[in-house]
Amino acid sequence: MPHIVLASKSPRRHELLRRMGITDFSVVVPDVEETYPPGLPAEEVPGYLAVLKSEAYPHALGVGDILITADTVVICGGRIFGKPDGREGAAAMLAELSGRRHTAVSYTHLRA
């Protein structure tokens, strides 16, 4: 059976793997600055960042290993909302999004 490495500290992503019956996985989060080129279409940002995280993974994968990286952004009014910074940032983000149409875009990248 392949060994799965999840390059995410997101509790939600951990839970998703467990709900799929995958309980034997390790978590290694590469140190990467989550920036993207100016002018990159908002819908492409999570894919760009997921691949960036994959490329920053600091260890060689063993035979059969699978590395999972992912990213999610919220887009509202053409603006990209990343991860909020703490409780106050989350409250401010929710207040700004409240009552407005917005889109969440997620991208998952697998590397074997």
Contacts in CASP RR format, 6 or more apart in sequence:
PFRMAT RR
TARGET T0000
AUTHOR 0000-0000-0000
METHOD contacts of the structure
MODEL  1
MPHIVLASKSPRRHELLRRMGITDFSVVVPDVEETYPPGLPAEEVPGYLA
VLKSEAYPHALGVGDILITADTVVICGGRIFGKPDGREGAAAMLAELSGR
RHTAVSYTHLRA
1 24 0 8 1.000
2 64 0 8 1.000
2 65 0 8 1.000
2 66 0 8 1.000
2 112 0 8 1.000
3 24 0 8 1.000
3 25 0 8 1.000
3 26 0 8 1.000
3 62 0 8 1.000
3 64 0 8 1.000
3 65 0 8 1.000
3 66 0 8 1.000
4 17 0 8 1.000
4 22 0 8 1.000
4 24 0 8 1.000
4 25 0 8 1.000
4 26 0 8 1.000
4 65 0 8 1.000
4 66 0 8 1.000
4 68 0 8 1.000
5 25 0 8 1.000
5 26 0 8 1.000
5 27 0 8 1.000
5 28 0 8 1.000
5 57 0 8 1.000
5 61 0 8 1.000
5 65 0 8 1.000
5 66 0 8 1.000
5 67 0 8 1.000
5 68 0 8 1.000
6 13 0 8 1.000
6 14 0 8 1.000
6 17 0 8 1.000
6 25 0 8 1.000
6 26 0 8 1.000
6 27 0 8 1.000
6 28 0 8 1.000
6 68 0 8 1.000
7 27 0 8 1.000
7 28 0 8 1.000
7 29 0 8 1.000
7 30 0 8 1.000
7 53 0 8 1.000
7 54 0 8 1.000
7 57 0 8 1.000
7 67 0 8 1.000
7 68 0 8 1.000
7 69 0 8 1.000
8 14 0 8 1.000
8 27 0 8 1.000
8 29 0 8 1.000
8 68 0 8 1.000
8 69 0 8 1.000
8 70 0 8 1.000
9 27 0 8 1.000
9 29 0 8 1.000
10 70 0 8 1.000
13 68 0 8 1.000
13 70 0 8 1.000
14 27 0 8 1.000
17 23 0 8 1.000
17 25 0 8 1.000
28 57 0 8 1.000
28 58 0 8 1.000
28 59 0 8 1.000
30 53 0 8 1.000
30 56 0 8 1.000
30 57 0 8 1.000
30 58 0 8 1.000
31 56 0 8 1.000
32 52 0 8 1.000
32 53 0 8 1.000
32 56 0 8 1.000
34 49 0 8 1.000
34 52 0 8 1.000
34 53 0 8 1.000
34 71 0 8 1.000
36 45 0 8 1.000
36 48 0 8 1.000
36 49 0 8 1.000
36 52 0 8 1.000
37 48 0 8 1.000
40 48 0 8 1.000
42 73 0 8 1.000
42 75 0 8 1.000
42 78 0 8 1.000
42 80 0 8 1.000
42 105 0 8 1.000
43 75 0 8 1.000
43 105 0 8 1.000
45 71 0 8 1.000
45 73 0 8 1.000
45 80 0 8 1.000
45 105 0 8 1.000
46 70 0 8 1.000
46 71 0 8 1.000
46 72 0 8 1.000
46 73 0 8 1.000
46 105 0 8 1.000
46 106 0 8 1.000
46 107 0 8 1.000
47 71 0 8 1.000
47 107 0 8 1.000
47 109 0 8 1.000
49 71 0 8 1.000
49 107 0 8 1.000
50 69 0 8 1.000
50 70 0 8 1.000
50 71 0 8 1.000
50 107 0 8 1.000
50 108 0 8 1.000
50 109 0 8 1.000
51 69 0 8 1.000
51 109 0 8 1.000
53 69 0 8 1.000
53 70 0 8 1.000
53 71 0 8 1.000
53 109 0 8 1.000
54 67 0 8 1.000
54 69 0 8 1.000
54 109 0 8 1.000
54 111 0 8 1.000
57 67 0 8 1.000
57 69 0 8 1.000
57 111 0 8 1.000
61 67 0 8 1.000
61 111 0 8 1.000
61 112 0 8 1.000
64 112 0 8 1.000
65 112 0 8 1.000
66 110 0 8 1.000
66 111 0 8 1.000
66 112 0 8 1.000
67 110 0 8 1.000
67 111 0 8 1.000
67 112 0 8 1.000
68 108 0 8 1.000
68 109 0 8 1.000
68 110 0 8 1.000
69 108 0 8 1.000
69 109 0 8 1.000
69 111 0 8 1.000
70 106 0 8 1.000
70 107 0 8 1.000
70 108 0 8 1.000
70 109 0 8 1.000
71 106 0 8 1.000
71 107 0 8 1.000
72 104 0 8 1.000
72 105 0 8 1.000
72 106 0 8 1.000
72 107 0 8 1.000
73 80 0 8 1.000
73 81 0 8 1.000
73 82 0 8 1.000
73 104 0 8 1.000
73 105 0 8 1.000
74 80 0 8 1.000
74 81 0 8 1.000
74 82 0 8 1.000
74 93 0 8 1.000
74 97 0 8 1.000
74 102 0 8 1.000
74 103 0 8 1.000
74 104 0 8 1.000
74 105 0 8 1.000
75 81 0 8 1.000
75 102 0 8 1.000
75 103 0 8 1.000
75 104 0 8 1.000
75 105 0 8 1.000
76 96 0 8 1.000
76 97 0 8 1.000
76 100 0 8 1.000
76 101 0 8 1.000
76 102 0 8 1.000
76 103 0 8 1.000
77 100 0 8 1.000
77 102 0 8 1.000
81 93 0 8 1.000
81 96 0 8 1.000
81 97 0 8 1.000
81 102 0 8 1.000
84 90 0 8 1.000
84 92 0 8 1.000
84 93 0 8 1.000
END
